């Protein structure tokens, strides 16, 4: 007998139905995903960890359950007879940038586990390299500053189901605009989707649209519900897209409109651009951004 075969096969049974039990028998039920040991005249959970879409058939105090349906890690509290959430697991990020290193290039781009909003997830490219397309963008005070007419940056990113960024812009005037182009899905210079904010001092001098550019020709898909104008502020802008081309744009978690379009089904970059006569003097900055 070697150190690797001290448990005879007759003491381990894989079966979808309960076997005839005897002391020391180990039973794995593939339907339930549970290992049990027959000890002291009863079946006891042997390995207290379970992965599945629904609650395990049996549970014991301290047992861990990764709820695949809701992407949550839970532990069983025998005293209160409840599953307690100890962590969320989100879909992995393609990119995430918080600009806290105050750099756009020369960065250590990592594949890491990221903890954000009480959720744990893999991030394939944390703090990616940004290419300057126009102007002189900068990173300082933990943000990406886009001050210029024009100023534009991009970073490689495949097509995602969710894009989100937070930006701040508070210096808006009546005479000249600040225009922010958020191009989360950017195949090339002639093919992309764009969230477009034309910002001035009051509502009726401002615009907010979601458009597509295909073959260099632009078409408005949504006139967004809320514009951005003076005094400005800090806003979270979200783009959602599913595999069937259903889009939704949100501002601070509130829907700004929906549409369906399948003109562009692949992406090479996230592209951010600012222009307008007041843009060089504005304080527009991106605080964080991700695609997943």
Buried (B, 14 or more C-beta within 10 A) or exposed (E): EEEEEEEEEEBEBEEEEEEEBEEEBBBBBEEBBBBBBBBEEEBEBBBBEBEBEEEBEBBEEEBBBBBEEEBBBBBBBEEEEEBEEEBBBBEBBBBBBBBEEEBBEEBEBEEBEBEBEEBBBBBBBBBBEBBBBBBEBBBEEEBBBBBBBBBBBBBBBEBBEBBBBBBBBEBBBEEBBBBBBBBBBBBEEEBBBBBBBBBBBEEEBBBBBBBBBBEEEEEBBBEBEBBBBBEBEEBBBBBBBEEEEEBBBBBEEEEBBEBEBEBBEEBBBBBBBBBBEBBBEBBBBBBBBBBB
